[in-house]
Structure formats: structure tokens, C-alpha cells
Amino acid sequence: MVMWRTAVPDDKLVKKSLARYFAIVQSKKMAKFLIAKKVAADFDSDDSLEALWKQHTHCTEEFLNMEHQIDKSMDFSAVPLPEKSYLDLKIKIANKILECCHFCSRRCGVNRSADRLGFCGCGKAMSVSSIFAHMGEEPELVPSGTIFTMGCTMRCRHCQNWTISQWKEAQMEFMPEELAREVENLRLDGCRNVNLVGGEPTPWLKHWLETFKHVGVNVPVVWNSNSYYSQETAQLLSGFADVYLLDFKYGPGDCAERISDAPNYWEVCTRNHLEAKKYGELLLRVLVLPGHLDCCIKPILQWIAENLGVETRVNVMFQYRPEWRAYEAPELRRRLTEEEMKKALRLAEQAGLKNLVT
């Protein structure tokens, strides 16, 4: 068994912006999915989706109240497990969504429960690329228990994980109970978190909720996403995701549609960032693309500062390299220049952002 040291970073702003996450890592607080198992839900198997969502709204309020009490002083172990829980309700709703899939903003409506494939290439069975302790993530996440799932809801021409997102490599199928054991082993081996990534985790939200029904260890859930998910997915993530590790890829122009086939990305992304701030802690990734400083990076950093706060944890990333079909966009055929990297940091400084990953 490999064990790593999991000390809290010294940086005060990191501690402040991810305070609850660090408390879960140190077993001082409980992961949201464990609390969700303790919140009673009242629903029947034949309830309509509308009725289930109404109950979900009620349970979300109950969850927030219980989370506050448990964080403050309530004995978690003394709270009984209900016959049906908030997590069970989420699973029920997710199963219905799978029948006319709208987990992502594209809302392709495919019946994946019949094993038809959505735009993302995902069907009925959970497909995993790899599971390992990742040492290359943000320092507060390392070692991060990453689980890479196949498929993606976007088509980024420059995708650096294109063999995963485009189903070009071997994959493993998992049942929820099997994947739950993998999650537990990552935590027991010293990983700070379980990092749900891809590709993109969004198409597999139903499977992730079912997996964590069987997880018994206290581990923070990191939702590592391109942010291009539906309002319904955002609701299901409340009371499940502890840390929203979200991409902020493009500004308000047409770059997202031109480069990643992602219409309305700005509107969807900003909405989901605001929802994430309500229900969890944020760690945002901004990948700097060549030639996209003014159209994308500047408005992104300004929006974060004005809407999420200057103390939001932001990783301004400079590791872009041309991959997959990047040659189809002329400006993406090269790496960043030193001046572009310096300008991105100046833009972050001008926006007033104080909590950067450097």
C-alpha cells in the first residue's frame, strides 16, 4: 500500500477558498454524498419527473440544513439511514434523464437506457479509461484519485485527451459496486479525493450517483468538468460534489462554437459556475490558447472576479500544445509565446484575482 502525506498548504487564501474540502480530507467533516444518504426522501417508483423534481427541491433544503448542523456539532453517526434518501432520489431522476438524455447542454434526447449512443458516444454501461493516483493536478488536490471515463460532450479540436474523449483507446466496463471499491481503495491508499474526469464525467452522472451509493469511506468528490452541462445536472450535483473543478474555456464570442462545437458555451458555463458556488467550493481552470487573450482570457478573468469573487481559486494554465485536430484552427497550430503568458498574468492582476495557481 502506497501512502502520501496530505498536509494542508500554507497559503491562507487556498485554505479559505477550499476550507470544507480540507476538513473532509482530514476527516473533520463529512463528504456531501454521505450526508445525502442521511436525508429522507418521499417518492414512489411511478412518480412523474415533475413530481420527483419537486421532491428534490424540498430535499435540497433539508440537505443544506442537515449539512450545516453536522458541520457545526451534530453527531453524524447518530443520524439514522432513511428507507429512501436524497441520494436515492437523485439516482431515480438520473435514470429517467437517461431515457431521453439531457445531462449535457446539448440535450440530444437519446434513450441511452436502451443502449443507444448519445453525441458523447456514451451508452448504457459505464466505460472507464484509467484509475490511478494523479500527481500532476493542482497542489491542493495531489495525490488525486483520478478516474478517467470515456466520451465527451464537446468536440475541442485541440483536445489533449482526445483518445479518451473520442473513444480511441481501450476501456473497462464497471458495475457500480465494482467502481465503488476502486473509489474506496484510492482513498485508503492515501489519495486526498476522488476526481471524476474524462473525457467528461457529465454523461456518466447517473452511474456516478449509483457508484457512491455503495461507497462507505469519507472522501471528497471532485467534479472535474468542461462546465457544459444542463441545469438538471447542476441540480443533481448539489449535495453530491464537494469541489467543482470547472473549466472556463471561452469568452462570450463565437470561439466555443468554432473550436469546440459548443453553442452557447458562455451562457451555460457562467450559469453553472454560479450554481456551483451556491452548493460547493470552486477551483477553476482557464487554459490560455494562442491568439485568444482578448476575446477569451480577458472577459473570463473579469467575469470571475466580478461574479465569483477575487479570492476564487483560479488555475491560469500555460501547457497548451497542438493536439488532435488543432491544425484546423490556424491560431492553434503553435504553442504560447512568452509574451502571451505574461499578458495572461497581467490580465489576472488587472481583474484583481488574488488566489492563483502558479
Backbone torsions as a table, in degrees:
resi	resn	phi	psi	omega
1	MET	NA	130.1	178.2
2	VAL	-94.5	133.4	178.2
3	MET	-125.2	141.4	178.0
4	TRP	-121.6	155.6	175.4
5	ARG	-76.6	136.2	-176.3
6	THR	-124.0	53.5	179.6
7	ALA	-72.0	151.9	176.3
8	VAL	-77.2	134.2	177.5
9	PRO	-58.4	155.1	-177.9
10	ASP	-76.1	-22.9	-175.0
11	ASP	-61.3	122.3	-175.6
12	LYS	-65.4	-37.2	-179.2
13	LEU	-69.7	-35.1	176.0
14	VAL	-64.0	-46.5	178.9
15	LYS	-59.2	-40.5	-177.3
16	LYS	-70.2	-45.3	-174.5
17	SER	-73.5	-23.1	-179.1
18	LEU	-125.6	36.7	-173.3
19	ALA	-60.8	-44.9	-177.4
20	ARG	-69.6	-36.6	176.4
21	TYR	-57.4	-49.3	-179.2
22	PHE	-64.1	-33.0	178.3
23	ALA	-66.1	-36.5	176.6
24	ILE	-69.2	-43.4	178.3
25	VAL	-53.9	-39.5	-178.1
26	GLN	-91.2	9.0	178.6
27	SER	61.1	28.5	175.6
28	LYS	-91.4	-20.1	175.1
29	LYS	-136.3	168.2	-175.4
30	MET	-103.2	141.1	175.7
31	ALA	-60.5	149.6	-175.3
32	LYS	-61.0	-38.8	-177.3
33	PHE	-63.2	-31.4	177.8
34	LEU	-70.5	-39.2	176.7
35	ILE	-66.6	-39.3	179.6
36	ALA	-59.0	-29.7	177.7
37	LYS	-69.4	-19.7	-176.8
38	LYS	-95.4	-7.6	-179.5
39	VAL	-90.1	121.3	-177.5
40	ALA	-71.8	140.3	176.6
41	ALA	-126.9	144.2	-177.9
42	ASP	-116.6	99.3	178.6
43	PHE	-151.7	160.1	178.2
44	ASP	-117.1	160.0	-175.3
45	SER	-63.9	-26.6	-177.4
46	ASP	-99.8	11.4	178.2
47	ASP	-64.0	146.9	176.6
48	SER	-71.4	161.9	177.8
49	LEU	-62.1	-36.7	178.0
50	GLU	-61.6	-43.9	179.5
51	ALA	-66.8	-37.4	178.6
52	LEU	-65.4	-41.0	178.3
53	TRP	-66.4	-34.8	176.9
54	LYS	-62.9	-43.6	177.2
55	GLN	-66.2	-34.8	179.4
56	HIS	-63.5	-41.2	177.5
57	THR	-59.8	-44.0	177.6
58	HIS	-63.2	-45.3	-177.7
59	CYS	-67.4	-31.2	177.2
60	THR	-62.3	-41.9	176.4
61	GLU	-63.3	-42.6	178.3
62	GLU	-64.5	-38.7	178.6
63	PHE	-61.8	-48.6	-177.8
64	LEU	-60.7	-37.6	177.9
65	ASN	-67.5	-45.1	179.8
66	MET	-66.3	-41.2	178.7
67	GLU	-58.3	-43.9	179.2
68	HIS	-61.4	-43.7	-178.4
69	GLN	-67.8	-41.9	179.8
70	ILE	-67.2	-41.4	178.2
71	ASP	-61.5	-34.2	-175.8
72	LYS	-80.4	-54.0	-174.2
73	SER	-162.1	-16.6	-174.3
74	MET	-64.0	140.0	177.5
75	ASP	-76.3	107.6	-177.0
76	PHE	-59.1	-42.3	-176.5
77	SER	-64.6	-21.9	-178.1
78	ALA	-84.1	-11.7	-179.8
79	VAL	-81.2	122.0	-176.0
80	PRO	-72.5	155.0	174.0
81	LEU	-81.7	126.9	179.3
82	PRO	-76.9	167.4	177.2
83	GLU	-64.1	-43.0	175.2
84	LYS	-128.8	136.0	-173.5
85	SER	-115.7	170.4	172.7
86	TYR	-56.3	-39.7	177.5
87	LEU	-66.8	-40.7	176.3
88	ASP	-60.0	-40.2	179.3
89	LEU	-63.4	-42.8	177.3
90	LYS	-60.0	-42.0	179.4
91	ILE	-63.3	-41.3	178.9
92	LYS	-61.8	-45.8	179.1
93	ILE	-64.0	-43.9	-178.6
94	ALA	-61.9	-36.9	177.3
95	ASN	-64.1	-37.7	177.2
96	LYS	-69.0	-39.4	177.8
97	ILE	-61.4	-36.2	-178.4
98	LEU	-62.0	-25.7	-178.8
99	GLU	-73.4	-21.6	175.0
100	CYS	-146.3	77.5	-158.9
101	CYS	-60.6	125.2	173.1
102	HIS	-143.7	42.7	173.3
103	PHE	-69.3	-35.0	179.3
104	CYS	-102.8	169.8	-176.3
105	SER	-68.0	-16.1	-179.2
106	ARG	-70.7	-30.8	174.9
107	ARG	51.7	58.7	-175.2
108	CYS	-74.2	-17.6	171.9
109	GLY	74.1	15.4	180.0
110	VAL	-72.7	142.4	175.7
111	ASN	-82.9	87.1	-178.7
112	ARG	-73.8	-19.8	176.6
113	SER	-66.9	-20.9	174.0
114	ALA	-92.3	11.6	178.2
115	ASP	68.0	24.7	168.5
116	ARG	-79.7	150.9	-175.4
117	LEU	-96.0	133.3	176.0
118	GLY	-81.2	-178.6	175.1
119	PHE	-52.3	-33.9	-177.8
120	CYS	-73.8	-11.6	-176.6
121	GLY	85.9	1.4	-176.6
122	CYS	-90.5	141.9	178.4
123	GLY	-116.9	-127.8	-173.8
124	LYS	-93.0	-38.4	-173.7
125	ALA	-91.7	137.3	179.1
126	MET	-65.2	122.1	-177.8
127	SER	-115.3	121.7	-175.2
128	VAL	-115.9	135.8	176.8
129	SER	-84.5	-50.8	-176.7
130	SER	-158.7	158.5	178.3
131	ILE	-137.6	120.6	-179.1
132	PHE	-165.6	166.6	175.4
133	ALA	-83.2	111.7	-175.2
134	HIS	-88.8	125.6	-180.0
135	MET	-103.7	5.1	-176.4
136	GLY	-108.2	11.3	179.1
137	GLU	-84.3	-174.7	176.5
138	GLU	-56.9	147.0	-172.2
139	PRO	-58.0	-33.3	-179.6
140	GLU	-72.1	-14.7	179.8
141	LEU	-95.3	-23.4	-173.4
142	VAL	-75.7	136.3	-7.3
143	PRO	-74.7	133.1	-175.9
144	SER	-106.4	124.9	-179.5
145	GLY	-79.1	87.7	-172.8
146	THR	-87.7	138.5	173.8
147	ILE	-126.2	108.4	-177.7
148	PHE	-89.1	119.2	177.1
149	THR	-103.5	156.1	-175.3
150	MET	-80.7	155.9	173.3
151	GLY	88.6	161.4	178.7
152	CYS	-155.7	154.3	-178.6
153	THR	-92.4	-4.3	177.5
154	MET	-122.6	171.8	179.7
155	ARG	-130.8	61.3	-178.6
156	CYS	-65.0	119.9	-177.2
157	ARG	-60.5	-26.6	-175.7
158	HIS	-102.6	18.9	-173.8
159	CYS	-52.6	126.3	-179.4
160	GLN	-87.0	-9.5	174.0
161	ASN	-117.4	37.4	-170.7
162	TRP	-64.3	-27.7	178.4
163	THR	-68.3	-24.5	175.1
164	ILE	-85.2	-50.0	-175.8
165	SER	-64.8	-30.4	-177.0
166	GLN	-105.4	16.0	172.5
167	TRP	60.0	43.6	-178.0
168	LYS	-103.7	11.3	177.8
169	GLU	-137.7	168.0	-178.6
170	ALA	-64.8	148.7	179.4
171	GLN	-136.2	163.0	178.3
172	MET	-118.0	140.5	176.2
173	GLU	-97.8	138.9	-178.0
174	PHE	-129.6	141.6	165.4
175	MET	-86.1	157.2	-177.1
176	PRO	-54.3	-42.9	-178.9
177	GLU	-64.0	-37.4	179.5
178	GLU	-67.6	-44.3	-178.6
179	LEU	-69.3	-31.7	176.4
180	ALA	-60.8	-39.0	177.8
181	ARG	-65.2	-36.5	177.1
182	GLU	-64.5	-41.8	177.3
183	VAL	-60.2	-47.6	-178.9
184	GLU	-63.2	-39.4	-179.9
185	ASN	-65.5	-38.2	176.8
186	LEU	-59.0	-45.6	-179.5
187	ARG	-67.3	-44.9	-178.3
188	LEU	-66.7	-24.0	177.0
189	ASP	-85.4	3.4	172.7
190	GLY	106.5	3.6	177.2
191	CYS	-68.8	141.6	-179.2
192	ARG	-71.7	-25.2	-170.5
193	ASN	-157.2	172.6	166.1
194	VAL	-114.3	125.1	-169.0
195	ASN	-109.0	108.6	-175.8
196	LEU	-90.4	111.6	-168.1
197	VAL	-143.6	-176.1	179.3
198	GLY	-160.7	-142.8	24.6
199	GLY	42.7	-133.1	-176.6
200	GLU	-152.5	131.6	-178.9
201	PRO	-76.1	-18.5	-172.0
202	THR	-53.6	-47.3	-178.6
203	PRO	-61.6	-19.4	-175.4
204	TRP	-103.8	18.9	-176.3
205	LEU	-60.3	-41.0	177.8
206	LYS	-57.4	-43.6	-178.9
207	HIS	-69.7	-36.5	177.9
208	TRP	-66.9	-41.6	178.0
209	LEU	-62.0	-42.1	177.9
210	GLU	-65.3	-38.0	179.2
211	THR	-61.3	-47.6	-175.1
212	PHE	-74.4	-11.1	169.9
213	LYS	-63.1	-26.2	-177.2
214	HIS	-102.5	0.9	179.7
215	VAL	-87.6	129.6	-176.9
216	GLY	-111.2	-4.6	-179.7
217	VAL	-95.4	155.7	-179.8
218	ASN	-86.2	106.2	-177.3
219	VAL	-142.3	132.2	178.0
220	PRO	-69.8	138.6	178.8
221	VAL	-94.8	122.2	176.8
222	VAL	-104.3	116.7	179.7
223	TRP	-93.0	102.5	-170.8
224	ASN	-102.3	94.8	-164.8
225	SER	-131.7	158.6	173.5
226	ASN	-77.4	-3.4	177.1
227	SER	76.6	5.5	-175.6
228	TYR	-96.3	53.5	-178.1
229	TYR	-115.4	162.8	-172.6
230	SER	-76.6	166.9	176.5
231	GLN	-62.2	-35.3	178.8
232	GLU	-64.5	-41.6	176.8
233	THR	-63.2	-41.3	177.7
234	ALA	-57.9	-39.1	178.5
235	GLN	-67.5	-41.8	-179.9
236	LEU	-67.2	-28.0	179.2
237	LEU	-73.4	-23.3	177.1
238	SER	-63.9	129.6	-176.8
239	GLY	79.1	11.4	176.4
240	PHE	-128.8	-54.0	-178.5
241	ALA	-81.8	129.6	175.5
242	ASP	-86.8	-44.4	178.5
243	VAL	-122.3	127.6	174.3
244	TYR	-95.9	102.6	176.9
245	LEU	-94.8	89.8	-167.3
246	LEU	-110.9	136.7	171.1
247	ASP	-73.0	148.6	167.2
248	PHE	-129.8	91.4	-164.2
249	LYS	-86.0	-38.4	-168.3
250	TYR	-139.6	156.3	174.5
251	GLY	-80.1	-169.4	-173.4
252	PRO	-80.8	2.4	179.5
253	GLY	-83.3	-150.0	-176.0
254	ASP	-99.2	10.7	-176.1
255	CYS	-60.5	-41.6	-177.1
256	ALA	-62.3	-42.6	-179.7
257	GLU	-71.7	-39.1	-178.0
258	ARG	-68.6	-41.4	-173.0
259	ILE	-95.3	-32.7	-171.8
260	SER	-124.3	8.1	-179.6
261	ASP	51.0	48.1	-176.3
262	ALA	-128.1	80.2	179.1
263	PRO	-60.2	144.4	176.5
264	ASN	61.6	27.5	-176.8
265	TYR	-59.2	-44.6	-177.8
266	TRP	-58.6	-47.6	-179.1
267	GLU	-63.6	-44.4	-179.4
268	VAL	-66.6	-46.1	-176.3
269	CYS	-63.9	-48.3	-178.8
270	THR	-64.5	-39.7	176.7
271	ARG	-59.8	-45.2	-177.0
272	ASN	-70.8	-32.0	175.4
273	HIS	-64.7	-40.8	178.8
274	LEU	-66.5	-40.0	177.3
275	GLU	-65.4	-40.9	179.7
276	ALA	-61.1	-39.4	-179.5
277	LYS	-63.1	-29.3	179.3
278	LYS	-68.5	-33.8	-166.2
279	TYR	-118.4	-6.5	-179.6
280	GLY	-157.6	-163.3	178.8
281	GLU	-109.4	147.0	-171.4
282	LEU	-108.3	142.5	167.8
283	LEU	-140.6	109.9	-171.7
284	LEU	-102.3	142.9	177.0
285	ARG	-114.4	127.6	178.2
286	VAL	-122.4	102.0	179.2
287	LEU	-83.0	119.6	-179.3
288	VAL	-80.3	121.6	178.9
289	LEU	-102.1	145.0	177.9
290	PRO	-57.7	131.6	176.9
291	GLY	78.8	8.7	-175.9
292	HIS	-120.2	26.7	-178.9
293	LEU	-69.9	-47.5	-175.1
294	ASP	-81.4	-38.1	-176.3
295	CYS	-79.5	-27.2	-174.6
296	CYS	-121.9	-59.8	-171.5
297	ILE	-62.3	-45.1	-179.1
298	LYS	-60.2	-54.1	179.3
299	PRO	-64.9	-32.9	178.5
300	ILE	-62.3	-51.5	-176.5
301	LEU	-66.0	-37.5	177.3
302	GLN	-65.6	-41.9	-179.5
303	TRP	-64.1	-43.1	178.9
304	ILE	-57.8	-49.2	-178.3
305	ALA	-61.2	-42.0	-174.6
306	GLU	-78.5	-29.2	-172.7
307	ASN	-110.7	-26.8	-179.4
308	LEU	-111.0	-18.5	178.0
309	GLY	108.2	146.5	-175.8
310	VAL	-71.0	-13.1	178.8
311	GLU	-94.1	3.5	176.1
312	THR	-60.1	136.2	179.5
313	ARG	-73.7	120.0	-176.0
314	VAL	-130.7	128.9	175.7
315	ASN	-102.9	104.7	174.4
316	VAL	-85.8	112.7	-165.8
317	MET	-104.4	133.0	-176.5
318	PHE	-114.9	15.2	-173.2
319	GLN	-90.4	17.2	-179.7
320	TYR	-57.5	137.8	171.7
321	ARG	-145.1	146.1	179.6
322	PRO	-63.7	124.3	178.6
323	GLU	-136.4	164.9	173.6
324	TRP	47.9	-108.7	-175.0
325	ARG	-107.8	27.8	-178.1
326	ALA	-59.8	-27.9	-178.8
327	TYR	-61.5	-18.3	-179.2
328	GLU	-73.2	-17.7	175.1
329	ALA	-111.8	108.7	-171.2
330	PRO	-50.9	-39.6	-176.6
331	GLU	-71.8	-14.1	-177.1
332	LEU	-96.7	9.0	-177.1
333	ARG	-83.2	2.0	-177.8
334	ARG	-135.7	168.4	173.7
335	ARG	-83.4	172.2	176.9
336	LEU	-67.9	149.2	170.5
337	THR	-87.9	162.1	176.9
338	GLU	-61.0	-36.8	179.7
339	GLU	-66.1	-37.3	177.8
340	GLU	-64.8	-39.6	178.1
341	MET	-65.1	-43.3	178.4
342	LYS	-63.9	-40.5	180.0
343	LYS	-64.4	-39.5	178.8
344	ALA	-60.2	-41.8	178.4
345	LEU	-68.1	-36.1	175.9
346	ARG	-64.1	-40.3	178.7
347	LEU	-63.7	-38.7	176.4
348	ALA	-64.4	-41.3	178.7
349	GLU	-65.5	-43.1	178.9
350	GLN	-63.8	-34.2	177.2
351	ALA	-72.4	-16.0	179.3
352	GLY	90.5	9.2	-178.5
353	LEU	-67.9	133.9	-172.0
354	LYS	-115.9	-10.0	-170.0
355	ASN	-122.8	64.4	-176.0
356	LEU	-93.4	145.6	167.9
357	VAL	-82.4	123.1	-178.2
358	THR	-122.9	NA	NA
